[in-house]
């Protein structure tokens, strides 16, 4: 993963940062336009942007004095792979548990 997985998970644990990530997932936006979506100071939004940037989830580019942000497609893809892997493991565990319970019930009825 571009950033450390723990840093990435900590970054997206905060609801405003997830909202920021959703905003820049489909288009580049300057910091000021991002800040317009939140009822917090621009400084607070800048801090959230920095956390997302440090985690490798967003990319910043300069356009004169403006800072333009967009989501890192690579980082989001890697995060998706991690979540999908966890989901698959969970589904397999649930299947194994269900099959184990069904198997025991079937075995017990055959003995009786």
C-alpha positions in Angstrom: 0.0 0.0 0.0 1.2 3.5 -0.8 0.9 4.5 2.8 1.2 2.4 5.9 -2.1 0.4 6.3 -2.5 1.6 9.9 -2.1 5.2 8.8 -4.6 4.7 6.1 -7.1 3.2 8.4 -6.6 5.9 11.0 -7.0 8.5 8.3 -10.4 7.1 7.1 -11.6 6.5 10.6 -12.6 10.2 10.8 -15.9 11.0 9.1 -14.8 14.4 7.7 -11.8 12.8 6.1 -14.0 10.1 4.5 -16.2 12.9 3.2 -13.2 14.8 1.8 -12.0 11.6 0.1 -15.4 11.1 -1.5 -15.3 14.7 -2.8 -11.9 14.2 -4.5 -12.5 10.7 -5.6 -14.1 11.8 -8.9 -12.6 15.2 -9.5 -9.7 17.5 -8.6 -10.7 20.3 -6.2 -8.9 23.2 -4.7 -8.7 23.3 -0.9 -11.1 26.3 -0.7 -13.8 24.4 -2.6 -13.3 21.4 -0.3 -13.6 23.6 2.7 -16.9 25.0 1.5 -18.5 21.6 2.2 -17.7 21.7 5.9 -18.8 23.7 8.9 -15.2 23.9 10.3 -12.4 26.3 9.7 -10.2 26.2 6.7 -7.3 25.4 9.0 -9.2 22.3 10.2 -9.8 21.2 6.6 -6.1 21.7 5.8 -5.2 19.5 8.7 -7.5 16.8 7.4 -6.1 17.1 4.0 -2.6 16.7 5.4 -3.5 13.5 7.2 -5.0 12.1 4.0 -1.9 13.2 2.1 0.5 11.7 4.7 -1.4 8.4 4.5 -1.0 8.4 0.7 -4.8 8.6 0.0 -4.7 12.0 -1.8 -2.3 13.7 -4.1 -1.7 17.4 -4.0 -0.5 19.5 -7.0 0.2 23.2 -7.2 -1.5 25.6 -9.6 0.1 28.9 -8.9 -0.7 29.6 -5.3 -3.6 27.2 -5.2 -3.3 23.6 -4.0 -5.4 21.1 -5.9 -6.3 17.7 -4.5 -7.5 14.4 -5.9 -7.7 10.9 -4.6 -4.9 8.5 -5.3 -6.4 5.9 -7.5 -3.6 3.5 -6.6 -4.1 3.9 -2.9 -7.9 3.5 -3.2 -7.4 0.4 -5.2 -5.0 -1.0 -2.7 -7.4 -0.2 0.1 -10.2 -1.9 -1.7 -8.0 -5.0 -2.1 -7.4 -5.1 1.6 -11.1 -4.7 2.5 -12.1 -7.3 -0.1 -9.5 -9.7 1.3 -10.9 -9.3 4.8 -14.5 -9.7 3.4 -13.5 -12.9 1.6 -11.9 -14.3 4.8 -15.0 -13.4 6.8 -17.3 -15.1 4.2 -15.2 -18.2 4.2 -15.2 -18.4 8.0 -19.0 -18.0 8.0 -19.3 -20.7 5.4 -17.0 -23.1 7.3 -19.0 -22.4 10.5 -22.3 -23.0 8.8 -21.1 -26.1 7.1 -19.6 -27.4 10.4 -23.0 -26.9 12.2 -24.9 -28.4 9.3 -22.5 -31.3 9.1 -22.8 -32.1 12.8 -26.6 -31.9 12.7 -26.7 -34.3 9.7 -24.2 -36.7 11.4 -26.3 -36.7 14.6 -29.6 -37.4 12.8 -28.0 -40.3 10.9 -26.8 -41.9 14.2 -30.3 -41.5 15.9 
